[in-house]
Amino acid sequence: MQMEAFNNDCDCNYIKDTLVKIDKLQKEVATLGTVSCISCDASLFSSANNTIPVTLFSKCGTTFIGYTDLVGTTTGFFRVESIRCGRYVTLRMLTSDSSDPENPTLVATTRTIILDIDEIAGIQCYEPIIVELCNSSIGTQTPN
């Protein structure tokens, strides 16, 4: 019985591929309302959900965090906003809505962070959720 050779010289970046796939599917849901499946393994992703929250880890094993305000509040939860130049990921920071402490939800902030994908060593994906898309909260508000 012939054994298949195991190739350790994989020329792929699975984390980058996962981030690109998340970005693509989130945009499809936002623009087309299509129903798709995605995971960091197999979470249901439907038009009812437009965000797959992620936590990212550095090569040192630490969690990437972003500052959500000037007083030092941080978060480790993000929404993929875009992939640029095939190497940089723009992430929307998500924070916990503390209005219902028994049933916390993540909400989008107006802040983003850009990371070099090559510096990301791990990704944790969470169950898809609905997040109010940020373009409505970032744009100039006109008074009624």
ChimeraX attribute file (.defattr): number of C-alpha atoms within 10 A of each C-alpha:
attribute: neighborCount
match mode: 1-to-1
recipient: residues
	/A:1	3
	/A:2	4
	/A:3	5
	/A:4	6
	/A:5	6
	/A:6	7
	/A:7	7
	/A:8	6
	/A:9	6
	/A:10	8
	/A:11	7
	/A:12	8
	/A:13	11
	/A:14	13
	/A:15	17
	/A:16	20
	/A:17	12
	/A:18	17
	/A:19	21
	/A:20	19
	/A:21	16
	/A:22	24
	/A:23	19
	/A:24	16
	/A:25	24
	/A:26	27
	/A:27	18
	/A:28	16
	/A:29	19
	/A:30	16
	/A:31	10
	/A:32	11
	/A:33	16
	/A:34	15
	/A:35	14
	/A:36	14
	/A:37	11
	/A:38	19
	/A:39	17
	/A:40	17
	/A:41	10
	/A:42	9
	/A:43	15
	/A:44	13
	/A:45	22
	/A:46	20
	/A:47	17
	/A:48	15
	/A:49	18
	/A:50	22
	/A:51	29
	/A:52	25
	/A:53	23
	/A:54	22
	/A:55	17
	/A:56	22
	/A:57	17
	/A:58	15
	/A:59	11
	/A:60	9
	/A:61	11
	/A:62	11
	/A:63	17
	/A:64	16
	/A:65	17
	/A:66	21
	/A:67	15
	/A:68	19
	/A:69	11
	/A:70	7
	/A:71	7
	/A:72	9
	/A:73	11
	/A:74	16
	/A:75	17
	/A:76	17
	/A:77	26
	/A:78	28
	/A:79	24
	/A:80	24
	/A:81	23
	/A:82	18
	/A:83	20
	/A:84	13
	/A:85	6
	/A:86	12
	/A:87	12
	/A:88	16
	/A:89	21
	/A:90	18
	/A:91	20
	/A:92	24
	/A:93	27
	/A:94	25
	/A:95	19
	/A:96	15
	/A:97	13
	/A:98	12
	/A:99	9
	/A:100	9
	/A:101	9
	/A:102	7
	/A:103	9
	/A:104	12
	/A:105	16
	/A:106	18
	/A:107	21
	/A:108	21
	/A:109	18
	/A:110	14
	/A:111	15
	/A:112	19
	/A:113	16
	/A:114	15
	/A:115	16
	/A:116	14
	/A:117	20
	/A:118	13
	/A:119	14
	/A:120	18
	/A:121	16
	/A:122	15
	/A:123	18
	/A:124	12
	/A:125	19
	/A:126	16
	/A:127	16
	/A:128	20
	/A:129	17
	/A:130	16
	/A:131	18
	/A:132	14
	/A:133	14
	/A:134	15
	/A:135	9
	/A:136	9
	/A:137	12
	/A:138	11
	/A:139	9
	/A:140	8
	/A:141	8
	/A:142	5
	/A:143	4
	/A:144	3
